[in-house]
Amino acid sequence: MPTGTIARLLIDKGFGFIRDEAGIEHFFHRSAVRGAVFELLREGQHVDFSSEDSSKGPRAGDVRLIES
């Protein structure tokens, strides 16, 4: 699974972006978050996720916080 950092969050809109280790941003929807509450996520947290291509660019699924 790829890893990355939460780069941007739009809590009120229910989505955000993860920047992977190569610097590519992946969109993620609140429904993709596993084992955490979307509203409690913060920019800069480390996550792992699955990645798939979508018509609008890379999309993250199965987003999980990495315990530090």
ZAMI-894729 format. One record per residue (C-alpha): x, y, z; residue in one letter. Coordinates in steps of 0.02 Angstrom, whole numbers, plus 32768, in hexadecimal, padded with zeros to 4 digits. Last residue first. Layout:
BEGIN
XYZa
...
END
This chain:
BEGIN
80AF816B82EDs
8013810882C6e
7FF08108820Di
7F3F814781ECl
7ED980E28170r
7E90811380C7v
7E3A807F8073d
7E2980DF7FCFg
7E8F81677F7Ca
7E6781B47ED2r
7EE481E57E4Dp
7EA382577DC4g
7DFA82A07D90k
7DC2820D7D22s
7DF981987DABs
7E9881357DC6d
7EA680C97E60e
7F0C80CF7EFFs
7F03806F7FA2s
7F3180C98041f
7FB180E280C9d
7FAD817A8136v
802081F9818Ah
7FD0829281DBq
8009833B8198g
7F5B83858185e
7EE78349820Er
7E6582C0821Bl
7DE182D082A4l
7D4F82F4822Ee
7D76825781CAf
7D6681E68263v
7DE6815B8260a
7DEE809F8240g
7DD180AC8185r
7DC0814C811Fv
7D808132806Da
7CD081758096s
7D1B822080BDr
7D4F822F8006h
7E03822A7FCCf
7E5F82857F41f
7F13824E7F22h
7FA082CC7F12e
804582967EC4i
80E482C97F21g
813F82247F05a
812781F37FBDe
806B820B7FACd
800D82AD7FCBr
7F5F828A800Ei
7ECD82FB7FE2f
7E2A8320803Bg
7D708300803Ef
7CD0831B809Fg
7CA183CC8069k
7CA484168119d
7D4383B68143i
7DA383F980ADl
7E4B83AB80D2l
7EF183C8807Br
7F9983718078a
7F7582D480DCi
801C827C80D2t
804D81E38070g
805C81278069t
803F80AE7FDAp
800080008000m
END
